[in-house]
Amino acid sequence: MQTVLIVIHLMIVLALVGVVLIQRSEGGGLGIGGGSGFMSARGTANALTRTTAILATLFFITSLVLGILARYESKPTDILDRIPASQQGQGNGILDSLGPASGQPAPANGAAAPATSGAAAPAPAPANNQAVPTK
């Protein structure tokens, strides 16, 4: 149903663009030319104006119908439903694979480390003896 409406909508769009481009504007536009033609200037203006109004109405209606169909045919999805049940709640996330933060040992049970009160502990000194001396 939605595909059929999209095809009809695109045909209306192409026809509307064509009709608008054919219309005579104050600057001439694509309607440049003398009085020769199969229709008089007044008859052409009335027919093209009426055709433009009809196509614009059809465009508006098909746009609304497509919007309504898109709203009611979509199924709401939850990103958490995409996670397999075997990985939920085991602590196998990407943050768990990074290791402990700032030299603190990782908790054994997967719980968050307790917050320490007071000043933060200084960073541990490098363990290798091949460090470049600073003085």
Secondary structure as UniProt FT lines:
FT   HELIX           2..22
FT   TURN            26..27
FT   HELIX           29..31
FT   HELIX           41..73
FT   HELIX           79..82
FT   HELIX           85..87
FT   TURN            88..89
FT   TURN            94..95
FT   HELIX           96..98
FT   TURN            102..103
FT   TURN            108..109
//
